[in-house]
Amino acid sequence: MAPADMERPEGVNDSKKLSKVARERVHERLRGLDNVSRAVAYRHASYIDEHGVRASLRACYEEAIGKLLGFGYPVVAIRIDGQPFVLEVGGHTPEFIVKGDIHDWYIGAASIVAKTVRDGIMAKWDTEEAYRGYGWAKNSGYGTKAHTDAIRQLGLSDQHRKSYCRKLETPDTCEGVLDLFHP
């Protein structure tokens, strides 16, 4: 959440166009601004498998927006990156902007915060015994060859979305991975 008349903070861009170091630098800059508030919400892989991506996104949007509204600042607009769907939170209807992180610096800043926080969580998993060996800090959960090789060797962890692996089950991605997972 940021003032409507705020100028774009230095370095804010589409998070995918920034290196990890640049994202972290911009994230720290955003954290240091008194007039910018942040809220992040996430759902566990098992929740996404059970409820689906759209319902999970809805739950996250509702939670994060609810946290921000709880700060009590006046709201001019709520903008979200992506395909629109019906959503109302606290009497406000967000505007969805396809490729919003490119077209709207506020969304770009939010994408930097979200990606940096997520990358931090995954780097922490690399230090936890149950999740060692998957290379989370390097792959950020993406289906790189090294990541899928690790899944084949170690099996799926509880942090892996089984529904996603099932969808991608091809010779070069998750082939045979689901056979390694025994609920």
PLY file of the C-alpha trace (Angstrom):
ply
format ascii 1.0
element vertex 183
property float x
property float y
property float z
element edge 182
property int vertex1
property int vertex2
end_header
0.00 0.00 0.00
1.44 3.35 -1.04
0.15 6.90 -1.51
-1.63 7.46 -4.83
0.62 10.41 -5.69
3.87 8.67 -4.83
6.62 8.66 -7.44
8.03 5.31 -8.54
10.78 4.30 -6.10
14.18 3.81 -7.68
14.66 0.36 -9.21
11.00 -0.73 -9.20
10.28 -2.74 -12.32
8.72 -6.06 -13.30
10.25 -8.50 -10.79
11.02 -10.97 -13.58
13.25 -8.39 -15.27
15.39 -7.88 -12.17
18.17 -10.09 -10.92
17.77 -11.64 -7.48
20.30 -9.14 -6.06
18.46 -6.19 -7.65
15.09 -7.46 -6.33
16.51 -7.78 -2.82
17.98 -4.26 -3.03
14.67 -2.77 -4.17
12.78 -4.78 -1.53
15.03 -3.34 1.19
14.47 0.15 -0.23
10.68 -0.39 -0.13
10.91 -1.70 3.44
12.67 1.51 4.43
9.88 3.79 3.19
7.59 4.99 5.98
4.69 5.60 3.59
4.67 2.09 2.10
2.96 -0.85 3.82
3.32 -4.49 2.83
1.32 -7.63 3.47
2.04 -11.08 2.10
-0.18 -14.14 2.19
0.44 -17.64 0.94
-1.18 -21.05 0.90
0.54 -24.36 1.42
0.93 -26.74 -1.52
-1.66 -29.11 -0.02
-4.21 -26.27 0.12
-3.57 -25.45 -3.54
-3.88 -29.14 -4.49
-7.18 -29.40 -2.63
-8.80 -26.07 -3.61
-7.12 -25.15 -6.89
-5.02 -22.20 -7.95
-7.84 -19.68 -8.41
-9.41 -20.35 -5.00
-5.94 -20.18 -3.44
-5.24 -16.85 -5.14
-8.60 -15.54 -3.97
-7.85 -16.57 -0.37
-4.41 -14.93 -0.54
-5.75 -11.72 -2.08
-8.48 -11.52 0.54
-6.00 -12.09 3.36
-3.31 -9.68 2.14
-5.77 -6.92 1.17
-7.58 -7.40 4.48
-4.30 -6.91 6.35
-3.56 -3.74 4.41
-7.07 -2.36 4.92
-6.58 -3.00 8.63
-3.93 -0.27 8.72
-6.76 2.22 8.27
-5.32 4.30 5.45
-7.75 5.74 2.88
-8.00 3.54 -0.21
-8.02 5.07 -3.68
-7.50 1.89 -5.69
-6.56 -1.75 -5.31
-4.80 -3.19 -8.35
-3.88 -6.82 -8.94
-1.79 -8.41 -11.67
-3.58 -11.02 -13.74
-6.78 -12.16 -15.34
-9.85 -10.62 -13.70
-12.38 -12.47 -11.59
-15.04 -11.33 -9.17
-13.48 -10.24 -5.89
-14.55 -7.82 -3.20
-12.64 -7.21 -0.01
-13.73 -4.81 2.72
-16.16 -3.05 0.40
-13.53 -2.57 -2.31
-13.47 -4.19 -5.74
-9.90 -4.55 -7.02
-8.95 -3.71 -10.58
-7.17 -6.56 -12.36
-4.52 -5.60 -14.90
-3.10 -8.24 -17.22
0.70 -7.94 -17.12
0.17 -5.35 -14.41
3.71 -5.73 -13.08
4.86 -4.24 -16.41
2.22 -1.50 -16.72
1.77 -0.35 -13.12
4.72 0.34 -10.84
2.62 -0.32 -7.71
1.96 -3.86 -8.95
5.62 -4.14 -9.97
6.63 -3.20 -6.42
4.20 -5.77 -4.99
5.62 -8.45 -7.28
9.13 -7.64 -6.04
8.01 -7.96 -2.42
6.15 -11.23 -3.09
9.00 -12.83 -5.04
11.64 -11.74 -2.54
9.64 -13.08 0.41
8.95 -16.36 -1.43
12.62 -16.74 -2.37
13.54 -16.17 1.28
11.15 -18.89 2.41
12.60 -21.31 -0.13
16.18 -20.47 0.88
15.17 -21.28 4.46
13.83 -24.66 3.31
17.30 -25.45 1.98
18.54 -25.31 5.58
15.84 -27.63 6.96
16.58 -31.34 7.08
13.24 -32.38 5.57
13.77 -30.21 2.48
17.51 -30.46 1.84
18.59 -31.59 -1.58
15.87 -29.93 -3.67
17.90 -26.79 -4.40
15.08 -24.43 -3.40
17.44 -21.47 -2.95
18.63 -21.79 -6.56
15.46 -22.88 -8.37
12.81 -20.95 -6.35
10.51 -23.92 -6.82
10.59 -23.85 -10.60
10.78 -27.16 -12.46
14.40 -26.91 -13.50
16.18 -30.06 -14.58
18.14 -30.13 -11.31
14.92 -29.74 -9.31
13.07 -32.51 -11.13
16.15 -34.75 -10.87
16.14 -34.12 -7.11
12.45 -35.01 -6.97
13.13 -38.25 -8.82
15.90 -39.07 -6.36
14.28 -37.87 -3.11
10.57 -38.08 -3.93
8.08 -35.27 -3.49
8.13 -33.31 -0.25
5.03 -31.88 1.37
6.01 -28.54 -0.21
5.47 -29.87 -3.74
2.13 -29.44 -5.49
1.13 -32.92 -6.58
-1.49 -31.50 -8.99
1.18 -29.44 -10.77
3.54 -32.38 -11.07
0.72 -34.51 -12.46
-0.03 -31.86 -15.07
3.61 -31.67 -16.13
4.33 -35.36 -16.15
6.42 -35.65 -19.32
9.77 -37.30 -20.05
11.72 -34.09 -19.34
9.86 -32.94 -16.21
8.11 -35.09 -13.63
7.91 -38.47 -15.34
7.66 -41.14 -12.70
7.67 -38.62 -9.88
4.15 -39.42 -8.72
5.16 -43.06 -8.39
7.65 -41.92 -5.75
4.99 -40.19 -3.69
3.00 -42.40 -1.38
0.31 -40.50 0.54
0 1
1 2
2 3
3 4
4 5
5 6
6 7
7 8
8 9
9 10
10 11
11 12
12 13
13 14
14 15
15 16
16 17
17 18
18 19
19 20
20 21
21 22
22 23
23 24
24 25
25 26
26 27
27 28
28 29
29 30
30 31
31 32
32 33
33 34
34 35
35 36
36 37
37 38
38 39
39 40
40 41
41 42
42 43
43 44
44 45
45 46
46 47
47 48
48 49
49 50
50 51
51 52
52 53
53 54
54 55
55 56
56 57
57 58
58 59
59 60
60 61
61 62
62 63
63 64
64 65
65 66
66 67
67 68
68 69
69 70
70 71
71 72
72 73
73 74
74 75
75 76
76 77
77 78
78 79
79 80
80 81
81 82
82 83
83 84
84 85
85 86
86 87
87 88
88 89
89 90
90 91
91 92
92 93
93 94
94 95
95 96
96 97
97 98
98 99
99 100
100 101
101 102
102 103
103 104
104 105
105 106
106 107
107 108
108 109
109 110
110 111
111 112
112 113
113 114
114 115
115 116
116 117
117 118
118 119
119 120
120 121
121 122
122 123
123 124
124 125
125 126
126 127
127 128
128 129
129 130
130 131
131 132
132 133
133 134
134 135
135 136
136 137
137 138
138 139
139 140
140 141
141 142
142 143
143 144
144 145
145 146
146 147
147 148
148 149
149 150
150 151
151 152
152 153
153 154
154 155
155 156
156 157
157 158
158 159
159 160
160 161
161 162
162 163
163 164
164 165
165 166
166 167
167 168
168 169
169 170
170 171
171 172
172 173
173 174
174 175
175 176
176 177
177 178
178 179
179 180
180 181
181 182
